[in-house]
Amino acid sequence: MSTACSPAARRGALLIIVTGLATLLLALSLAFLATMRSDGDRTREIVRDTQARIMLNAAISYVLETSRIGWGDSETQGWNDIRNHAVGPIPLNRNPEAGSLTQPSNAVWAASPSSWPAPGTAMRTAMAVWTRPPVAVRAGSRNPIRIGPGLPIQDDVDETRILLAGLHGDVGSYRSVSEVWRAGSYDRPDPEAVVDPRISAAAAAQFVAGDQRPRAGTAGRSWFRVYRETAADHNGDRDPYYDVINLNGGRGIDANGADRPYPPNASVFVVTCGAGATLGFRRWTEVVAAGAQQSFLNQQTYFDQLRGTEIILWYRIEWSPQAGDYGPMGRRKAYPRPNHSYFPIWNQISAMPSQAGSILWTQRLDREPPAW
Amino acid sequence: MRAFTLVELLVALVLGMVVALAAFASFRIAAKSMSAAGNLSRENRVIAQGYFAAMSEADFWYAEDDPFAASGQAQRRSYDGAGGPVAVGTDRSHGQPFAEMDQSDEFWNFNLADQRTWSRQGEYKCTHFFSWSTGSYAQVGCIDHPDPSGACAWMHVVQDRLYSCLGWNGYLDYVPSPWTLGFYLGCRNDTDPPYNSFNLATTGTPGGAWAMTAFPDEFWMSGMNAYPHFQASYHAPEKALGRSGIHIYGISTLFSPRPGWTESGANAEYLRASVGTLVDRAPTYNDLVPRLPGLSASLPHASLTCPGWPELSVKVLRSSDLLVTGRTKATIAVSNPTTGSRHSISFLPIGSTLRGARQQRQWPHWGGASLDR
């Protein structure tokens, strides 16, 4: 009477067993995938944080370069002008005394005081790697060891040669081959242009302009913003919360011999470092004002969604016109014992300085600043 | 009903065993994969935790100074050579990186157009510099220099304030680049000792304007490490003009964590770190390497100490040397007791500088300390 061994029952048992095994394997696979997914999320978080921090580096470079190297074709003299501490940047060939020290009429922002880089304004940069940067060059072959006459690499130095040869090792030795400078010529430039500007006027224009198209895979990853603080942002009144020291004080004798208060410190910035695809827009209204809705499918919700997945870090930095540390380049003639006064000291030259000043301090902010 | 034949039974048994074996092998592989994946996942979680802990330390300096508890603020005052607390500016005392400091208004709004910010430190020499006659550059500028404009004294006062309040490492971090490191003390006459910007007598050579000591003894001998750096070598003191120069030939300046935040329970070296540079010239002279455990901030990570989990070690070392001023080096090490593997990752994050960290401690929601004035 038993039906336990009927063919139908056996087929059913086998199905149950196979289904059970498959379910177990599926469960294991799902658990595995979930683990991988959470690991991936965690790794992406680290990558985003790292990208955001790289933006601090980029923003600092931007602040340095725009302080002195210039705006357009104008070389400028610093966020506080090095000539009279006026609120800059002011071109090198323009009078920094024109207007007032807080509203110099020759500042690059004088014509539009509510636009960047005027104090109280912000700029935004979406970072992507250009296909070819402006005036792109490539280095020649490594260490060709072609140096000019009078500079044998096994020779020793004297006052004349060090002027010709530039900066060398920490004791002024010429014996390190790696220290030999490259020597280019007009027919064999080193470095050489990626697009040779000598070919035609069009090529020259391309050389200067570069190719702004973003390289594949580099767009929508990170951005930075720089807000230039007003004097009220760092007058020590604790508003905003990070305004704990008055950075605007000081009084002294200017170049004209007049004793007057220093112009306020205009070299402090709030840097916002972002990793994500919002292109650095702070709000949807900014997107609309810039006419960039298409970058976000014309949907504010999409923009908000992107913002929600971003990592944003805020820092404050202060630019300084100081160009960098002295370096121990060169050496005393011969090998005197320390401080022999009769040996000439001609080696008081600095290491290669920054041509754009330096950053006096950086400070991470733990809360969102009111303006960025 | 037809029963199984023996052959059928044997075949069924063999097939069943094959299926069971295959299933067992599959499950074994799957379980091993899951175990390995889980293990790697835990390692990833630990590494991520270490990464963010290191970044947080780079940004906020918690290991050096606790913003919220006085017990973690050992580096907010001055000490004598034996570690006893003394008033800021006391002779042979050592300021600390988070001590209070008063500076003139001009310092906070640094104005390169003002002649006061221009160097008047000469060539690091005085008339009796290690017994060689050199001339007195202290006449160019010094604390209380008689120049009526005050320009010849300003930089010397500023540097003395930085050094006296913040110690050697704090001074080095705050001093604007590329200032010449060093300052001349004030001197009233040929017999009284020189004095610093706090108007306190400082160990040095009395002798008036023609024999003025270049620096406070502690600054020159301890801070700049004069003996191994200059006297025991053929290197001219003029090379120590700046923050790079002072660090040539294996010399570093470091910060130190507070007690309890060092590596392997080592004694915190914050007093030594504030005294002066550290020399790494093994094997003949090396006071750096043996002290590294007390100079490395080792961050606690109690949230990830479940038994059997990968063990995390996060170290952050803040140093300045010949190539870099203000380097922060983070090292994350993970050792996995299950697999026996050990990984170590080092990187150099950009975080807050000391000046930024001191301002953080003055935020209202961080206690509103008054450190910079």
Contacts between the chains, C-beta under 8 A, distances in Angstrom:
chain1	res1	chain2	res2	distance
A	5	B	1	8.0
A	21	B	23	5.7
A	21	B	26	7.9
A	24	B	27	7.2
A	25	B	26	6.8
A	25	B	30	6.5
A	28	B	30	4.6
A	28	B	31	7.6
A	28	B	33	7.9
A	28	B	34	5.9
A	29	B	30	7.9
A	31	B	34	6.5
A	32	B	33	6.6
A	32	B	34	6.1
A	32	B	37	5.6
A	35	B	34	8.0
A	35	B	37	5.2
A	35	B	38	6.5
A	35	B	41	4.9
A	36	B	37	7.0
A	38	B	41	7.1
A	39	B	40	7.4
A	39	B	41	5.2
A	39	B	44	4.9
A	42	B	44	5.8
A	42	B	45	6.5
A	42	B	48	4.8
A	43	B	44	6.8
A	43	B	48	7.6
A	45	B	48	7.0
A	46	B	48	5.8
A	46	B	51	5.4
A	46	B	52	8.0
A	49	B	51	7.6
A	49	B	52	7.4
A	49	B	55	6.8
A	53	B	55	7.5
A	53	B	349	6.4
A	53	B	350	6.5
A	56	B	350	5.5
A	57	B	350	6.2
A	60	B	350	7.9
A	78	B	112	8.0
A	80	B	111	7.3
A	81	B	113	7.6
A	82	B	112	4.8
A	82	B	113	6.3
A	83	B	113	5.8
A	84	B	113	5.1
A	85	B	109	8.0
A	85	B	111	4.5
A	85	B	112	7.4
A	85	B	113	5.0
A	85	B	114	7.5
A	170	B	248	6.1
A	238	B	364	6.0
A	241	B	363	5.5
A	241	B	364	5.9
A	241	B	365	6.6
A	242	B	359	6.8
A	242	B	363	6.2
A	244	B	359	5.6
A	244	B	362	3.8
A	244	B	363	6.5
A	244	B	372	7.6
A	245	B	108	6.1
A	245	B	359	6.5
A	245	B	362	7.3
A	245	B	372	5.1
A	245	B	373	7.7
A	246	B	105	7.5
A	246	B	108	6.6
A	247	B	108	5.0
A	247	B	109	5.7
A	248	B	109	5.7
A	249	B	105	3.0
A	249	B	106	7.3
A	249	B	108	6.0
A	249	B	109	5.5
A	250	B	104	7.6
A	250	B	105	4.4
A	250	B	106	4.0
A	250	B	108	7.3
A	250	B	109	4.3
A	250	B	111	6.1
A	250	B	114	7.6
A	251	B	105	7.0
A	251	B	106	7.5
A	252	B	106	6.4
A	252	B	111	6.6
A	252	B	114	4.2
A	252	B	116	6.4
A	253	B	114	7.4
A	253	B	115	7.4
A	253	B	149	6.7
A	254	B	113	6.7
A	254	B	114	7.8
A	255	B	113	6.5
A	262	B	105	7.9
A	262	B	106	7.1
A	262	B	109	5.1
A	262	B	111	5.2
A	262	B	114	7.5
A	264	B	109	7.2
A	265	B	108	7.6
A	265	B	109	4.7
A	315	B	352	7.9
A	316	B	356	7.1
A	320	B	110	6.3
A	320	B	176	6.1
A	320	B	177	7.6
A	321	B	112	4.8
A	322	B	110	8.0
A	322	B	112	7.4
A	322	B	176	5.1
A	322	B	177	5.0
A	322	B	178	6.1
A	322	B	179	7.7
A	323	B	177	7.7
A	323	B	178	6.6
A	324	B	177	5.6
A	324	B	178	5.7
A	325	B	177	4.9
A	325	B	178	4.6
A	325	B	242	4.3
A	325	B	243	4.7
A	325	B	244	4.6
A	325	B	245	7.8
A	325	B	325	6.5
A	326	B	178	5.0
A	326	B	180	7.4
A	326	B	241	4.4
A	326	B	242	3.2
A	326	B	243	7.8
A	326	B	244	6.3
A	326	B	245	5.7
A	327	B	242	7.2
A	327	B	244	4.6
A	327	B	245	6.7
A	328	B	239	4.5
A	328	B	244	6.2
A	328	B	245	4.5
A	328	B	248	4.8
A	328	B	322	7.5
A	332	B	236	5.1
A	332	B	238	7.6
A	335	B	234	5.4
A	336	B	234	7.6
A	336	B	236	7.0
A	337	B	234	6.7
A	338	B	130	6.8
A	338	B	230	5.0
A	338	B	231	6.7
A	338	B	233	7.8
A	338	B	234	7.2
A	338	B	235	6.9
A	338	B	236	5.8
A	338	B	237	5.8
A	339	B	125	6.9
A	339	B	129	5.5
A	339	B	130	6.1
A	339	B	132	4.9
A	339	B	134	6.2
A	339	B	236	6.8
A	339	B	237	6.0
A	340	B	132	6.5
A	341	B	125	7.6
A	341	B	132	6.0
A	341	B	133	6.1
A	341	B	134	4.8
A	341	B	135	7.1
A	345	B	123	6.7
A	345	B	236	7.5
A	345	B	238	5.8
A	347	B	238	7.5
A	348	B	123	7.9
A	348	B	238	6.2
A	348	B	241	6.9
A	350	B	178	6.5
A	350	B	242	7.5
A	351	B	244	5.9
A	353	B	178	7.3
A	358	B	177	5.5
A	360	B	110	7.4
A	360	B	176	6.6
A	360	B	355	7.2
A	361	B	352	7.9
A	361	B	353	4.5
A	361	B	354	7.8
A	361	B	355	3.7
A	361	B	356	5.0
A	361	B	359	8.0
A	362	B	350	6.9
A	362	B	351	7.2
A	362	B	352	5.7
A	362	B	353	5.2
A	362	B	356	5.2
A	363	B	352	5.1
A	363	B	353	7.5
A	363	B	355	7.5
A	363	B	356	2.9
A	363	B	357	7.5
A	363	B	359	5.6
A	363	B	360	6.5
A	364	B	59	3.7
A	364	B	60	6.5
A	364	B	351	6.4
A	364	B	352	4.9
A	364	B	356	6.9
A	364	B	360	7.5
A	366	B	60	7.5
A	366	B	360	7.6
A	366	B	363	8.0
A	367	B	365	7.8
